[in-house]
Amino acid sequence: MTETRARAVVLCFGEMLWDSLPRGLFPGGAPMNVAYHLRQLGLRAAPVSAVGRDALGDELFRRVTAWGLDTDFIRVRDDKPTGLVRVRTEKGGPAYDIVENVAWDWIELPAHPPEFVDQACALIFGTLAQRAEHNRKQFSRLRELCGKALKIFDVNLRPPYDAPELVWSLAKAVDVIKLNHDEAARLLEKTYRVAELDSAARELSAKTNCPCICITAGRDGSGLLMDSHWTWLPSNPITVKGTVGAGDSFLAALVQGLLAGNKSAPDILKRARNLAEFVASQDGATPAYVVSPEGEIKAS
């Protein structure tokens, strides 16, 4: 990966919204969270999304601007409210009530996209924002516009918008797939022990012709299939405040490592794990922090 490409923009297509947690409202949506963490890690990032022309939308726009994210691809809609997700804590993890027909269901690319789009180094996308036909068409156009970019599929299944057929169609012709162990089990219709996730990653790679597969398994650890080699890294014991957004920060660090092109799989996983564990120990998906050149993370 050349230095020029590594400094180019990363486009993050999908939802921008507010997570309504028991502790209050926090900015969220996987693509926006990933964009935030990419910027914290020193990359240029641009959410491709939409917010409503309302108080919640104004505040989201203010925050992404303050974070230093590109806003060229954020549409402000007069006809739809800003997205909201009510998050409940249950025994198996967070549960989500995702409000429908909101602004991010109606993403609109600019008629004349900025010139930098065809120089994008990566395009990150998930399944949730593809729940509407309108967005699927917009995403298809964006994918063509940044044809040379690394295509990164963050599976991130959220019922009831998790049809396997949609997931498999989105997984075609991508360079990286990131998902958790439950999502891998569902897609492959098998149950895997942690020690068997190597096999799950290789099966996913064979089914999708995708060379790079990352599977996270919460407190057990995470694994990366890269250059036909599987690397597994256990998690550290931490005090968890909330897991919302931890996976998004993991993905951002993973992308940073892959774009750098000079990091080993163990190093990439270690930096991704450390950032995700830091986020899980904080409030909300976008806590303030700084990262040293050595990868040390400190709250700010």
N, C-alpha and C positions, 0 to 999 in steps of 0.2 A: 504494500500500500504506500503510495507516495505521500510526502508531507502535504502537498497541495490538496490532495483528495481528503486527507484526514481532517483538514480545516474547513472543508465544505460543509454545507448545511445537512442536518438530519431532519427529515420530514416525518412527523408523527400524526398519522391519520386516525381520527375518531373522536370520542366523546370528551367534552369539557363540561364539568358539572360540579355540584356541591354534594359532598358526602355528609348526610345527617347522622352523626354518631351520638351515642349517649352523652358524650362530653361536649357536644356542640357541632357547629357547621365547619367543615374543612373543605378547601378546594380539592377536587379530585377528577377522576376519569383517567384510566390507564395511560392513554397517549399523552395527556397533559402532564401527568406525573413523570413519565419517562423523559419528556422534553425538559422538565424542571431539573431532573437529576443529571441529564446530559450537560446542561448548561453549568451546573455546579461542578461538573467534572472537566469543564473547560472547552466543551464542544459548542458549536453553533447549532441551535435547534429551533424548529418551527412547528407548532401545532397546526394541523389542518382540521378545522372544526368550526363550530358556530355557537354563539350565545344569544340570548334574547336581549331586547332593548328594555331592560328592567334593572332594578337595583342589584340583583344577584349577578346579572351579566356584566354590569358596569364594574363591580368589584372584581370579578374574575379577570376582565380585561386589564384593569389597573394592576392586578398582581402579576400577570404574565409579562406586562410591560416592565414592571419594577424588577422582575427576575432576569430581564435581559433577553427574553425570547423574541424571535421574529413574529410579527403579527400580520404579515401580508396575507396569510391564508385563513385568518379567523373572520368569519362573516358575522355581522351583527344583524339579527332578524327582528323586524317589527311584528311579525305575525306568529311567533312561537316563543314560549317562555324558556328561560335558562334551565338546563337539566338539573335534576335532583335525584339522589339515591338515598333511600332510608336503609341504614345498615343496622342489623340486629346481631347481637352476639349470642351464638348458640353453642351447644356442646361440641359440635363438629367443626366450628369455626364461624366466620362471619356469614350472615345471610342477607340478601339484597332484595329490596323492593325498588325496581328501576322504573321511574315515571316515563310513560311513552309519549310520542308525538311532541317532542321538545325540540329546541333549536338544533342540537347536534344530530338529530334525525334528518336534518335538512341542510347538510353541508353543501356549499356551493363554491366551486373553484372560480377564481377570477377569470373574466373573459380573456384577459391577456396576462397570464401568469408571469411573475418576475423572471428575469433572465437566468437567475441563479438556479432555477428548478432543474434544468437539464444537467447541472453540475452537482446535484445532490449526491452525497456519498452513501446515504442509506435511506430507505423508506421502511418505517415501522408501522405495522397495522395489526388489528386483532379481529375478533369475530363480532363483538357487540355492536359496533357501529355499522355492521353490514346487515342489520336486521331489517332495513328498509331498502326497497328496490332503488329508490332515488340515490342513496349513498353508494350502493354497489356500482351504479353507473358512473358516479363522480370518481370513485376509487379507481375504476378501470381506466378512466381518462388520465388520472394522475400517474398511474403505474406506467402508462405509455410515455408520458412526458418525461419521467425520470428513468428511462429504460436502462441506463448504465449503473444505477444505484444498487447497492446491496439490498436485497429484499428480505426483511426480517418479520416473521410471522409469530406474534405473541398470541398463542391460542386463547388463553384467558376465558374459559367457558363460563357463562352466566345464564342459568336457566331462567326463562324458557327459550332463550335465544341461542341455543347450542345444538342445533341439528347437525349430526355427524356429516351429512351430505354437504352442508355448507363448509364445514371445516376442511374436508378432503379437497373440495374445489379450490379453496383459498390456499391450500398447501402446495398447489402445483407451481412449479417453476420458481421456488423460493430458495434462498441461500442459507437461511438459518431458521430453525423452529425452536421456540422456547415454550415449555409447558410444564405442568406439575405432574406428579406421579398418578394422581387420581384421573387427570385428563388423559394421560397416556393409557391407563387401564381401560377407560371408557372407549376411547377410539379404537383400541386394538381388541376390545371385548375379552380381556384376560385380566387376571389378578396377578400382580407382580410383587414379590418381596423386594426389599431394598437391594439385596445382592443380585437381583435379576434385572435391574433397570438397564444394565448394559444391553441385554437382549432386547428390551423394549425399544431402546434408542436405535439399535441396528435394524429392527423391524420397521420402525417409522421411517428411517432413512431409505430402506429398500422400497417401501410403499410409495414414498413421495419423491424419490430421487433427490433428496435434499442431503448435502454432505455434512451439515453441522446441526446436531440435535442437542439441546440442553434440557435436562429434566431436573426439577427441584423437588425435594421431598421434605420440606419443612424442617423440623428439628433433627431429622436424620442426616440431612446434608444435600448435596447437589452433584450432578454429574454432567460431563461434557464429552460428546462424541465429536472429535475433530481430527481430520487427516486419518480417518479409520481407526483412531485410538480412543479408548474410553478412559476418562479420568474422573475419579470420585473424590469428593472432599467432604468430610464430616462437618456438621455444624458445631458451634460453640454454645455452651450453656449461657443463657441470658435471661434477664427479667423482661418479659414482654408486656408492653402497654397496649399494643394493638398491631395486628398483622396487615391492616389495610395499607396498601402502597408499598409494602416491603418487596413484593415480587417485581414491582415496577422499577424500584431502585436497583434491584439485582440485574434486571434486563439492561438498564442504562450502563452500568459498569461492565457488563458483558459486551455490549456494543462498543464501548470505548476500547476495551481490550482487543476486540476483533479488528477494529478499524486501525489501531496502532500498528498491527501487523508484525510486531517484534516481541510479543509476549507469549509465553508458554501457556498451555492449558491450565496447569496448576496455578500459575500466577493470576490468570484471568478469573478463575473460579474463586481464588482467595479474596481478591479485591471486590468481586461481586457479593460474595458471602458477607464480608465485613460491613459493606455498606447496607445490605439488607438487614443485618442484625442491628446496626445502629438505628435504622428507621423504625424497626419493630420495637425498639426501646423508647421511642419518642411518641409525642402526640401528633396524629395526623400523618398524611402521606408525603408532605413536603416540608419537613423541619429544616431550619437554617443550620448550615454546617460549612466547614471548609475542609479540603483534602490536601494534605502535604504531598510533595513529589514522591515521597516514599509510600504513599497510600494511607497514611494515618488520618483518621477522621475525628474532627473535633466540633462540638456544637458551637454555634456562634450566635 
